[in-house]
Amino acid sequence: MSPSLTVSRIAAQQGSILRELRTASLREAPYAFGETLADALLVDPASFDDTAALHAQSPRLATFLLYTEGHPCGLVHAYVEDYDDARAFVAALWVAPAVRHLRGGELLVNAASQWLAEQGAFEVHAWIAEENRNAMRFYERLGFGPTGDRRAMPANEAETEAFYVRHLQVNRDA
Ligand SMILES: CC(C)(COP(=O)(O)OP(=O)(O)OC[C@H]1O[C@@H](n2cnc3c(N)ncnc32)[C@H](O)[C@@H]1OP(=O)(O)O)[C@@H](O)C(=O)NCCC(=O)NCCS
């Protein structure tokens, strides 16, 4: 039987869970992210407490956690840029290998997109490493498409990442 998967916004006291999931993702899928495991391990663990507290209640930044039978097993960040055009993003998406292909990634991206729509977004953006074909297929299945923009990966300038966007179906009268 498939484990039941649920998603909820991070709570203020979940800094250590955030650190565990983020370091697990950087260890397991280093090719996918603009930060390295070494970078994350250098960060003072207390700053994950600060991030969790902020992402639990900010109108601009949030983290959503995936659970299987109550155990944390994935995450995604959602944020709105602090510029005039206030573009909305999902980032740092990761699902633990043991629970992949069960729609946990979809649950996370949809929860983050729903929250971004509630903050006023009409589009959600994501940077995806071009070597990460699996993630590109995953995002395309969810309705994201390439904008044509590309840039060097922040953590590895030899690799490039592509800029994807999803147009949200927003019913603001609902
Ligand atoms: C990308 C990632 C988050 C997807 O997570 P996931 O929970 O497996 O995602 P889903 O189950 O929603 O969908 C993944 C695939 O499984 C398929 N799938 C969904 N349910 C399935 C099922 N019951 N049986 C078989 N396949 C299934 C989907 O069709 C999809 O395949 P496709 O993309 O080829 O169409 C995960 O692979 C991951 O963490 N990868 C490493 C980190 C990473 O690349 N992050 C993205 C950074 S941009």
The ligand as a MOL file (V3000), in Angstrom:
LIG
                    3D

  0  0  0     0  0            999 V3000
M  V30 BEGIN CTAB
M  V30 COUNTS 48 50 0 0 0
M  V30 BEGIN ATOM
M  V30 1 C 11.9070 16.1160 -8.9620 0
M  V30 2 C 11.3050 15.4410 -7.7050 0
M  V30 3 C 11.0450 16.5040 -6.6380 0
M  V30 4 C 9.9930 14.7710 -8.0870 0
M  V30 5 O 9.3930 14.2420 -6.8990 0
M  V30 6 P 8.2900 13.0810 -6.9360 0
M  V30 7 O 7.6390 13.0640 -5.6090 0
M  V30 8 O 8.8740 11.8250 -7.4470 0
M  V30 9 O 7.2830 13.7030 -8.0010 0
M  V30 10 P 5.8990 13.0870 -8.5440 0
M  V30 11 O 5.6430 11.7570 -7.9830 0
M  V30 12 O 4.8610 14.1600 -8.3240 0
M  V30 13 O 6.1650 12.9760 -10.1040 0
M  V30 14 C 7.3950 12.4390 -10.5640 0
M  V30 15 C 7.2230 11.4940 -11.6720 0
M  V30 16 O 6.6050 10.3520 -11.1690 0
M  V30 17 C 5.4980 9.9750 -12.0120 0
M  V30 18 N 4.5350 9.3490 -11.1430 0
M  V30 19 C 3.6570 9.9490 -10.3310 0
M  V30 20 N 2.9510 9.0140 -9.6850 0
M  V30 21 C 3.4190 7.7980 -10.0850 0
M  V30 22 C 3.1030 6.4680 -9.7690 0
M  V30 23 N 2.1160 6.1690 -8.9050 0
M  V30 24 N 3.8260 5.4920 -10.3370 0
M  V30 25 C 4.8050 5.7760 -11.2130 0
M  V30 26 N 5.1440 7.0290 -11.5510 0
M  V30 27 C 4.4450 8.0200 -11.0000 0
M  V30 28 C 5.0190 11.2450 -12.5980 0
M  V30 29 O 4.2800 11.0200 -13.7870 0
M  V30 30 C 6.3370 11.9060 -12.8260 0
M  V30 31 O 6.9310 11.3630 -13.9470 0
M  V30 32 P 7.2790 12.2880 -15.2110 0
M  V30 33 O 7.9070 13.5510 -14.6610 0
M  V30 34 O 8.2420 11.4660 -16.0160 0
M  V30 35 O 5.9610 12.5480 -15.8810 0
M  V30 36 C 12.2490 14.3420 -7.1330 0
M  V30 37 O 12.5850 13.4470 -8.1700 0
M  V30 38 C 13.5230 14.8920 -6.5110 0
M  V30 39 O 13.5440 15.2890 -5.3440 0
M  V30 40 N 14.6400 14.9210 -7.2790 0
M  V30 41 C 15.9420 15.3830 -6.7850 0
M  V30 42 C 15.9560 16.8640 -6.5000 0
M  V30 43 C 15.5070 17.6800 -7.6940 0
M  V30 44 O 15.8210 17.3850 -8.8420 0
M  V30 45 N 14.7940 18.7940 -7.3750 0
M  V30 46 C 14.3150 19.7250 -8.3820 0
M  V30 47 C 15.2090 20.9220 -8.3730 0
M  V30 48 S 14.7530 22.0420 -9.6960 0
M  V30 END ATOM
M  V30 BEGIN BOND
M  V30 1 1 1 2
M  V30 2 1 2 3
M  V30 3 1 2 4
M  V30 4 1 2 36
M  V30 5 1 4 5
M  V30 6 1 5 6
M  V30 7 2 6 7
M  V30 8 1 6 8
M  V30 9 1 6 9
M  V30 10 1 9 10
M  V30 11 2 10 11
M  V30 12 1 10 12
M  V30 13 1 10 13
M  V30 14 1 13 14
M  V30 15 1 14 15
M  V30 16 1 15 16
M  V30 17 1 15 30
M  V30 18 1 16 17
M  V30 19 1 17 18
M  V30 20 1 17 28
M  V30 21 1 18 19
M  V30 22 1 18 27
M  V30 23 2 19 20
M  V30 24 1 20 21
M  V30 25 1 21 22
M  V30 26 2 21 27
M  V30 27 1 22 23
M  V30 28 2 22 24
M  V30 29 1 24 25
M  V30 30 2 25 26
M  V30 31 1 26 27
M  V30 32 1 28 29
M  V30 33 1 28 30
M  V30 34 1 30 31
M  V30 35 1 31 32
M  V30 36 2 32 33
M  V30 37 1 32 34
M  V30 38 1 32 35
M  V30 39 1 36 37
M  V30 40 1 36 38
M  V30 41 2 38 39
M  V30 42 1 38 40
M  V30 43 1 40 41
M  V30 44 1 41 42
M  V30 45 1 42 43
M  V30 46 2 43 44
M  V30 47 1 43 45
M  V30 48 1 45 46
M  V30 49 1 46 47
M  V30 50 1 47 48
M  V30 END BOND
M  V30 END CTAB
M  END
